[in-house]
Amino acid sequence: MLSERDRQVLGSMEAELYSTDRRFVAAMRSGRPRVPREYRPTWTIVLLVLGFLTFGVVVFTGHPLAVVALLVIAVLGLVRAVSRRLDSA
């Protein structure tokens, strides 16, 4: 069990954290904390969907601007993947 002093310290830490990040404290209280932002694949999913859509446009139309857009999306996805690998190393 925790001593009274430990409870006070934890209580003050929780109050301070609650004032800065209420969603995190609420998630911890419920027992289901949110995944940290750096581990959420939001931009990766967006780039993947855009890539597939652009690829479809390239296949069906063969328009040069669609090819350029596909290359830009591919480069952005590659940069994102490499930068995430470097950040985790």
A tleap script that builds the chain and sets N, CA, C and O, in Angstrom:
source leaprc.protein.ff14SB
mol = sequence {
  NMET LEU SER GLU ARG ASP ARG GLN VAL LEU
  GLY SER MET GLU ALA GLU LEU TYR SER THR
  ASP ARG ARG PHE VAL ALA ALA MET ARG SER
  GLY ARG PRO ARG VAL PRO ARG GLU TYR ARG
  PRO THR TRP THR ILE VAL LEU LEU VAL LEU
  GLY PHE LEU THR PHE GLY VAL VAL VAL PHE
  THR GLY HIE PRO LEU ALA VAL VAL ALA LEU
  LEU VAL ILE ALA VAL LEU GLY LEU VAL ARG
  ALA VAL SER ARG ARG LEU ASP SER CALA
}
set mol.1.N position { 0.831 -1.188 0.000 }
set mol.1.CA position { 0.000 0.000 0.000 }
set mol.1.C position { 0.873 1.248 0.000 }
set mol.1.O position { 2.034 1.233 0.410 }
set mol.2.N position { 0.278 2.300 -0.466 }
set mol.2.CA position { 0.987 3.573 -0.506 }
set mol.2.C position { 0.823 4.313 0.816 }
set mol.2.O position { -0.219 4.255 1.468 }
set mol.3.N position { 1.886 5.004 1.180 }
set mol.3.CA position { 1.790 5.821 2.386 }
set mol.3.C position { 0.987 7.079 2.066 }
set mol.3.O position { 0.730 7.383 0.901 }
set mol.4.N position { 0.599 7.798 3.102 }
set mol.4.CA position { -0.174 9.026 2.917 }
set mol.4.C position { 0.634 10.050 2.113 }
set mol.4.O position { 0.081 10.774 1.285 }
set mol.5.N position { 1.924 10.103 2.360 }
set mol.5.CA position { 2.793 11.038 1.628 }
set mol.5.C position { 2.830 10.684 0.133 }
set mol.5.O position { 2.754 11.569 -0.719 }
set mol.6.N position { 2.948 9.397 -0.175 }
set mol.6.CA position { 2.955 8.960 -1.576 }
set mol.6.C position { 1.641 9.292 -2.269 }
set mol.6.O position { 1.633 9.701 -3.430 }
set mol.7.N position { 0.534 9.116 -1.560 }
set mol.7.CA position { -0.771 9.462 -2.130 }
set mol.7.C position { -0.868 10.953 -2.432 }
set mol.7.O position { -1.420 11.359 -3.454 }
set mol.8.N position { -0.319 11.766 -1.519 }
set mol.8.CA position { -0.351 13.220 -1.737 }
set mol.8.C position { 0.492 13.604 -2.947 }
set mol.8.O position { 0.086 14.441 -3.752 }
set mol.9.N position { 1.662 12.992 -3.072 }
set mol.9.CA position { 2.538 13.292 -4.207 }
set mol.9.C position { 1.871 12.871 -5.507 }
set mol.9.O position { 1.866 13.626 -6.479 }
set mol.10.N position { 1.303 11.661 -5.529 }
set mol.10.CA position { 0.613 11.206 -6.730 }
set mol.10.C position { -0.604 12.075 -7.046 }
set mol.10.O position { -0.886 12.356 -8.211 }
set mol.11.N position { -1.313 12.494 -6.021 }
set mol.11.CA position { -2.461 13.375 -6.224 }
set mol.11.C position { -2.065 14.707 -6.823 }
set mol.11.O position { -2.743 15.226 -7.710 }
set mol.12.N position { -0.962 15.263 -6.337 }
set mol.12.CA position { -0.502 16.545 -6.887 }
set mol.12.C position { 0.004 16.371 -8.326 }
set mol.12.O position { -0.192 17.250 -9.165 }
set mol.13.N position { 0.652 15.240 -8.604 }
set mol.13.CA position { 1.092 14.974 -9.980 }
set mol.13.C position { -0.106 14.836 -10.910 }
set mol.13.O position { -0.093 15.347 -12.030 }
set mol.14.N position { -1.137 14.146 -10.442 }
set mol.14.CA position { -2.334 13.966 -11.258 }
set mol.14.C position { -3.031 15.309 -11.507 }
set mol.14.O position { -3.488 15.578 -12.618 }
set mol.15.N position { -3.108 16.141 -10.477 }
set mol.15.CA position { -3.750 17.447 -10.639 }
set mol.15.C position { -2.978 18.319 -11.624 }
set mol.15.O position { -3.574 19.016 -12.446 }
set mol.16.N position { -1.657 18.278 -11.539 }
set mol.16.CA position { -0.839 19.063 -12.468 }
set mol.16.C position { -0.985 18.543 -13.898 }
set mol.16.O position { -1.106 19.327 -14.839 }
set mol.17.N position { -0.972 17.242 -14.051 }
set mol.17.CA position { -1.140 16.653 -15.373 }
set mol.17.C position { -2.537 16.924 -15.920 }
set mol.17.O position { -2.704 17.158 -17.117 }
set mol.18.N position { -3.537 16.894 -15.045 }
set mol.18.CA position { -4.912 17.156 -15.472 }
set mol.18.C position { -5.050 18.573 -16.018 }
set mol.18.O position { -5.808 18.815 -16.957 }
set mol.19.N position { -4.316 19.501 -15.424 }
set mol.19.CA position { -4.403 20.890 -15.903 }
set mol.19.C position { -3.755 21.065 -17.268 }
set mol.19.O position { -4.093 22.003 -17.989 }
set mol.20.N position { -2.826 20.178 -17.641 }
set mol.20.CA position { -2.154 20.306 -18.934 }
set mol.20.C position { -2.708 19.371 -19.997 }
set mol.20.O position { -2.709 19.718 -21.178 }
set mol.21.N position { -3.184 18.178 -19.600 }
set mol.21.CA position { -3.665 17.206 -20.585 }
set mol.21.C position { -4.843 16.414 -20.014 }
set mol.21.O position { -4.676 15.297 -19.525 }
set mol.22.N position { -6.020 17.005 -20.082 }
set mol.22.CA position { -7.208 16.382 -19.492 }
set mol.22.C position { -7.591 15.084 -20.180 }
set mol.22.O position { -8.041 14.143 -19.527 }
set mol.23.N position { -7.416 15.027 -21.494 }
set mol.23.CA position { -7.799 13.810 -22.228 }
set mol.23.C position { -6.939 12.618 -21.814 }
set mol.23.O position { -7.431 11.495 -21.713 }
set mol.24.N position { -5.657 12.869 -21.579 }
set mol.24.CA position { -4.769 11.791 -21.161 }
set mol.24.C position { -5.182 11.270 -19.786 }
set mol.24.O position { -5.253 10.059 -19.572 }
set mol.25.N position { -5.453 12.182 -18.859 }
set mol.25.CA position { -5.843 11.770 -17.511 }
set mol.25.C position { -7.162 11.006 -17.554 }
set mol.25.O position { -7.317 9.992 -16.874 }
set mol.26.N position { -8.104 11.487 -18.345 }
set mol.26.CA position { -9.390 10.785 -18.456 }
set mol.26.C position { -9.197 9.386 -19.034 }
set mol.26.O position { -9.835 8.431 -18.590 }
set mol.27.N position { -8.314 9.270 -20.023 }
set mol.27.CA position { -8.057 7.957 -20.615 }
set mol.27.C position { -7.359 7.031 -19.617 }
set mol.27.O position { -7.656 5.838 -19.563 }
set mol.28.N position { -6.450 7.569 -18.846 }
set mol.28.CA position { -5.761 6.742 -17.845 }
set mol.28.C position { -6.736 6.284 -16.759 }
set mol.28.O position { -6.655 5.151 -16.285 }
set mol.29.N position { -7.649 7.161 -16.371 }
set mol.29.CA position { -8.637 6.775 -15.360 }
set mol.29.C position { -9.539 5.655 -15.867 }
set mol.29.O position { -9.943 4.780 -15.101 }
set mol.30.N position { -9.851 5.685 -17.157 }
set mol.30.CA position { -10.722 4.646 -17.715 }
set mol.30.C position { -9.950 3.354 -17.983 }
set mol.30.O position { -10.555 2.310 -18.228 }
set mol.31.N position { -8.628 3.418 -17.938 }
set mol.31.CA position { -7.816 2.236 -18.172 }
set mol.31.C position { -7.491 1.994 -19.636 }
set mol.31.O position { -6.927 0.957 -19.983 }
set mol.32.N position { -7.847 2.952 -20.510 }
set mol.32.CA position { -7.577 2.810 -21.944 }
set mol.32.C position { -6.891 4.062 -22.467 }
set mol.32.O position { -7.537 4.894 -23.105 }
set mol.33.N position { -5.598 4.213 -22.209 }
set mol.33.CA position { -4.913 5.428 -22.657 }
set mol.33.C position { -4.812 5.491 -24.175 }
set mol.33.O position { -4.784 4.465 -24.855 }
set mol.34.N position { -4.759 6.716 -24.691 }
set mol.34.CA position { -4.636 6.929 -26.126 }
set mol.34.C position { -3.227 6.576 -26.587 }
set mol.34.O position { -2.267 6.664 -25.821 }
set mol.35.N position { -3.119 6.182 -27.826 }
set mol.35.CA position { -1.818 5.913 -28.431 }
set mol.35.C position { -1.119 7.262 -28.627 }
set mol.35.O position { -1.753 8.211 -29.089 }
set mol.36.N position { 0.166 7.373 -28.290 }
set mol.36.CA position { 0.865 8.643 -28.498 }
set mol.36.C position { 0.788 9.085 -29.958 }
set mol.36.O position { 0.746 8.257 -30.868 }
set mol.37.N position { 0.771 10.371 -30.164 }
set mol.37.CA position { 0.596 10.944 -31.499 }
set mol.37.C position { 1.643 10.434 -32.489 }
set mol.37.O position { 1.329 10.200 -33.656 }
set mol.38.N position { 2.866 10.264 -32.039 }
set mol.38.CA position { 3.909 9.835 -32.975 }
set mol.38.C position { 3.713 8.410 -33.469 }
set mol.38.O position { 4.350 8.006 -34.442 }
set mol.39.N position { 2.837 7.634 -32.816 }
set mol.39.CA position { 2.583 6.270 -33.255 }
set mol.39.C position { 1.274 6.123 -34.032 }
set mol.39.O position { 0.927 5.024 -34.464 }
set mol.40.N position { 0.553 7.224 -34.209 }
set mol.40.CA position { -0.694 7.165 -34.972 }
set mol.40.C position { -0.389 7.265 -36.453 }
set mol.40.O position { 0.337 8.165 -36.876 }
set mol.41.N position { -0.930 6.358 -37.247 }
set mol.41.CA position { -0.567 6.323 -38.669 }
set mol.41.C position { -1.432 7.221 -39.560 }
set mol.41.O position { -1.682 6.875 -40.714 }
set mol.42.N position { -1.886 8.349 -39.055 }
set mol.42.CA position { -2.835 9.190 -39.789 }
set mol.42.C position { -2.299 9.622 -41.144 }
set mol.42.O position { -2.947 9.382 -42.163 }
set mol.43.N position { -1.130 10.253 -41.180 }
set mol.43.CA position { -0.580 10.745 -42.444 }
set mol.43.C position { -0.187 9.611 -43.368 }
set mol.43.O position { -0.276 9.743 -44.589 }
set mol.44.N position { 0.237 8.520 -42.811 }
set mol.44.CA position { 0.581 7.373 -43.635 }
set mol.44.C position { -0.654 6.856 -44.366 }
set mol.44.O position { -0.588 6.530 -45.551 }
set mol.45.N position { -1.775 6.782 -43.659 }
set mol.45.CA position { -3.016 6.324 -44.278 }
set mol.45.C position { -3.487 7.308 -45.341 }
set mol.45.O position { -3.926 6.902 -46.417 }
set mol.46.N position { -3.395 8.602 -45.040 }
set mol.46.CA position { -3.802 9.620 -46.013 }
set mol.46.C position { -2.953 9.513 -47.278 }
set mol.46.O position { -3.489 9.542 -48.386 }
set mol.47.N position { -1.642 9.391 -47.123 }
set mol.47.CA position { -0.764 9.272 -48.286 }
set mol.47.C position { -1.055 7.990 -49.065 }
set mol.47.O position { -1.025 7.990 -50.296 }
set mol.48.N position { -1.331 6.915 -48.362 }
set mol.48.CA position { -1.635 5.651 -49.035 }
set mol.48.C position { -2.914 5.768 -49.875 }
set mol.48.O position { -2.946 5.333 -51.026 }
set mol.49.N position { -3.957 6.354 -49.299 }
set mol.49.CA position { -5.220 6.520 -50.031 }
set mol.49.C position { -5.023 7.443 -51.232 }
set mol.49.O position { -5.487 7.142 -52.331 }
set mol.50.N position { -4.335 8.570 -51.022 }
set mol.50.CA position { -4.059 9.478 -52.137 }
set mol.50.C position { -3.245 8.791 -53.226 }
set mol.50.O position { -3.485 8.997 -54.415 }
set mol.51.N position { -2.295 7.986 -52.816 }
set mol.51.CA position { -1.484 7.262 -53.787 }
set mol.51.C position { -2.314 6.317 -54.634 }
set mol.51.O position { -2.153 6.265 -55.854 }
set mol.52.N position { -3.213 5.560 -53.984 }
set mol.52.CA position { -4.066 4.644 -54.738 }
set mol.52.C position { -5.010 5.392 -55.679 }
set mol.52.O position { -5.215 4.985 -56.823 }
set mol.53.N position { -5.577 6.484 -55.185 }
set mol.53.CA position { -6.468 7.265 -56.041 }
set mol.53.C position { -5.727 7.835 -57.245 }
set mol.53.O position { -6.223 7.778 -58.370 }
set mol.54.N position { -4.545 8.382 -57.005 }
set mol.54.CA position { -3.760 8.948 -58.098 }
set mol.54.C position { -3.321 7.858 -59.067 }
set mol.54.O position { -3.309 8.072 -60.280 }
set mol.55.N position { -2.958 6.691 -58.538 }
set mol.55.CA position { -2.581 5.585 -59.404 }
set mol.55.C position { -3.752 5.193 -60.311 }
set mol.55.O position { -3.567 4.916 -61.496 }
set mol.56.N position { -4.954 5.176 -59.736 }
set mol.56.CA position { -6.126 4.874 -60.542 }
set mol.56.C position { -6.344 5.884 -61.649 }
set mol.56.O position { -6.694 5.517 -62.771 }
set mol.57.N position { -6.138 7.160 -61.340 }
set mol.57.CA position { -6.270 8.208 -62.364 }
set mol.57.C position { -5.220 8.027 -63.443 }
set mol.57.O position { -5.514 8.179 -64.629 }
set mol.58.N position { -3.989 7.702 -63.042 }
set mol.58.CA position { -2.910 7.496 -64.017 }
set mol.58.C position { -3.241 6.324 -64.933 }
set mol.58.O position { -3.062 6.416 -66.148 }
set mol.59.N position { -3.716 5.234 -64.365 }
set mol.59.CA position { -4.022 4.045 -65.160 }
set mol.59.C position { -5.145 4.327 -66.161 }
set mol.59.O position { -5.057 3.937 -67.325 }
set mol.60.N position { -6.186 4.997 -65.707 }
set mol.60.CA position { -7.350 5.206 -66.570 }
set mol.60.C position { -7.191 6.357 -67.553 }
set mol.60.O position { -7.734 6.300 -68.656 }
set mol.61.N position { -6.448 7.411 -67.171 }
set mol.61.CA position { -6.355 8.565 -68.061 }
set mol.61.C position { -4.985 8.714 -68.701 }
set mol.61.O position { -4.879 9.153 -69.846 }
set mol.62.N position { -3.947 8.357 -67.983 }
set mol.62.CA position { -2.597 8.528 -68.502 }
set mol.62.C position { -2.187 9.992 -68.598 }
set mol.62.O position { -1.247 10.330 -69.318 }
set mol.63.N position { -2.882 10.853 -67.881 }
set mol.63.CA position { -2.607 12.286 -67.930 }
set mol.63.C position { -1.246 12.580 -67.289 }
set mol.63.O position { -0.943 12.047 -66.221 }
set mol.64.N position { -0.422 13.424 -67.929 }
set mol.64.CA position { 0.924 13.707 -67.398 }
set mol.64.C position { 0.907 14.338 -66.007 }
set mol.64.O position { 1.777 14.044 -65.186 }
set mol.65.N position { -0.068 15.198 -65.734 }
set mol.65.CA position { -0.120 15.806 -64.403 }
set mol.65.C position { -0.453 14.775 -63.326 }
set mol.65.O position { -0.006 14.896 -62.186 }
set mol.66.N position { -1.227 13.778 -63.684 }
set mol.66.CA position { -1.527 12.711 -62.733 }
set mol.66.C position { -0.271 11.902 -62.428 }
set mol.66.O position { -0.071 11.461 -61.296 }
set mol.67.N position { 0.567 11.711 -63.429 }
set mol.67.CA position { 1.832 11.002 -63.212 }
set mol.67.C position { 2.719 11.801 -62.267 }
set mol.67.O position { 3.344 11.236 -61.370 }
set mol.68.N position { 2.775 13.119 -62.470 }
set mol.68.CA position { 3.573 13.984 -61.586 }
set mol.68.C position { 3.017 13.930 -60.165 }
set mol.68.O position { 3.782 13.839 -59.204 }
set mol.69.N position { 1.690 13.985 -60.026 }
set mol.69.CA position { 1.079 13.914 -58.699 }
set mol.69.C position { 1.407 12.585 -58.025 }
set mol.69.O position { 1.677 12.543 -56.824 }
set mol.70.N position { 1.383 11.502 -58.796 }
set mol.70.CA position { 1.714 10.195 -58.241 }
set mol.70.C position { 3.166 10.165 -57.757 }
set mol.70.O position { 3.456 9.616 -56.694 }
set mol.71.N position { 4.061 10.744 -58.521 }
set mol.71.CA position { 5.471 10.796 -58.109 }
set mol.71.C position { 5.642 11.628 -56.841 }
set mol.71.O position { 6.405 11.245 -55.954 }
set mol.72.N position { 4.951 12.749 -56.743 }
set mol.72.CA position { 5.056 13.595 -55.541 }
set mol.72.C position { 4.547 12.850 -54.320 }
set mol.72.O position { 5.179 12.879 -53.264 }
set mol.73.N position { 3.412 12.184 -54.457 }
set mol.73.CA position { 2.865 11.418 -53.333 }
set mol.73.C position { 3.803 10.282 -52.944 }
set mol.73.O position { 3.985 10.005 -51.759 }
set mol.74.N position { 4.393 9.631 -53.926 }
set mol.74.CA position { 5.336 8.543 -53.631 }
set mol.74.C position { 6.554 9.071 -52.878 }
set mol.74.O position { 7.012 8.441 -51.925 }
set mol.75.N position { 7.076 10.214 -53.295 }
set mol.75.CA position { 8.236 10.797 -52.616 }
set mol.75.C position { 7.860 11.207 -51.191 }
set mol.75.O position { 8.627 10.972 -50.258 }
set mol.76.N position { 6.691 11.815 -51.018 }
set mol.76.CA position { 6.257 12.191 -49.669 }
set mol.76.C position { 6.119 10.965 -48.769 }
set mol.76.O position { 6.531 10.988 -47.609 }
set mol.77.N position { 5.546 9.911 -49.301 }
set mol.77.CA position { 5.428 8.681 -48.524 }
set mol.77.C position { 6.773 8.092 -48.160 }
set mol.77.O position { 6.968 7.607 -47.045 }
set mol.78.N position { 7.703 8.134 -49.107 }
set mol.78.CA position { 9.048 7.620 -48.839 }
set mol.78.C position { 9.762 8.456 -47.789 }
set mol.78.O position { 10.404 7.907 -46.893 }
set mol.79.N position { 9.661 9.768 -47.887 }
set mol.79.CA position { 10.288 10.650 -46.893 }
set mol.79.C position { 9.690 10.404 -45.523 }
set mol.79.O position { 10.409 10.357 -44.525 }
set mol.80.N position { 8.383 10.249 -45.472 }
set mol.80.CA position { 7.722 9.987 -44.187 }
set mol.80.C position { 8.183 8.659 -43.588 }
set mol.80.O position { 8.463 8.577 -42.392 }
set mol.81.N position { 8.258 7.635 -44.411 }
set mol.81.CA position { 8.686 6.322 -43.918 }
set mol.81.C position { 10.124 6.361 -43.413 }
set mol.81.O position { 10.430 5.802 -42.360 }
set mol.82.N position { 11.008 7.021 -44.163 }
set mol.82.CA position { 12.412 7.090 -43.758 }
set mol.82.C position { 12.568 7.925 -42.498 }
set mol.82.O position { 13.334 7.563 -41.605 }
set mol.83.N position { 11.854 9.034 -42.418 }
set mol.83.CA position { 11.993 9.893 -41.232 }
set mol.83.C position { 11.456 9.193 -39.986 }
set mol.83.O position { 12.002 9.377 -38.898 }
set mol.84.N position { 10.403 8.400 -40.124 }
set mol.84.CA position { 9.895 7.645 -38.967 }
set mol.84.C position { 10.897 6.596 -38.520 }
set mol.84.O position { 11.054 6.360 -37.322 }
set mol.85.N position { 11.581 5.958 -39.477 }
set mol.85.CA position { 12.591 4.957 -39.131 }
set mol.85.C position { 13.773 5.623 -38.426 }
set mol.85.O position { 14.310 5.072 -37.465 }
set mol.86.N position { 14.178 6.793 -38.893 }
set mol.86.CA position { 15.302 7.489 -38.271 }
set mol.86.C position { 14.944 7.982 -36.872 }
set mol.86.O position { 15.790 7.977 -35.978 }
set mol.87.N position { 13.685 8.413 -36.675 }
set mol.87.CA position { 13.254 8.870 -35.370 }
set mol.87.C position { 13.238 7.744 -34.348 }
set mol.87.O position { 13.526 7.962 -33.171 }
set mol.88.N position { 12.900 6.541 -34.799 }
set mol.88.CA position { 12.818 5.420 -33.864 }
set mol.88.C position { 14.182 4.795 -33.582 }
set mol.88.O position { 14.327 4.029 -32.629 }
set mol.89.N position { 15.175 5.115 -34.400 }
set mol.89.CA position { 16.517 4.535 -34.201 }
set mol.89.C position { 17.287 5.235 -33.124 }
set mol.89.O position { 18.427 4.866 -32.841 }
savepdb mol mol.pdb
quit
